[in-house]
Amino acid sequence: MNDPDEKARELRHKEQQLRKREQEIRLRELEAEIERSVPENITRKYEKEDNNTQKSKLELWRRKIIAISQFTGLAIVALVALRVASWLGTAVMVGAIAFIGYKILFQDKNPKN
């Protein structure tokens, strides 16, 4: 009777060892996959150039002048658009008041046939 229990216990032990080896192999495969997917140099410290040459200063000033001119241009366009909208709004209001005044004061209330 002891012989079948011993065989079953040995079989369970071998199954556990096999599962353990499979898990170790899978773990090594996952580690290898992670190592392949992650680049070696993830980040690099920004190194500012020490040589402040005349060319780099001119380039910096050129960028600043372009940005300032773009902002100024947009501000001028916005102001002109605001003025035009104001003039058009005033013209529409004056026209509407004139039309209402004409209808009230000058148009005949009883048209003649």
Summary of the structure (lengths in Angstrom):
residues: 113
radius of gyration: 43.4
end to end distance: 129.3
largest distance: 129.4
contacts: 184
relative contact order: 0.03
helix: 79%
strand: 0%
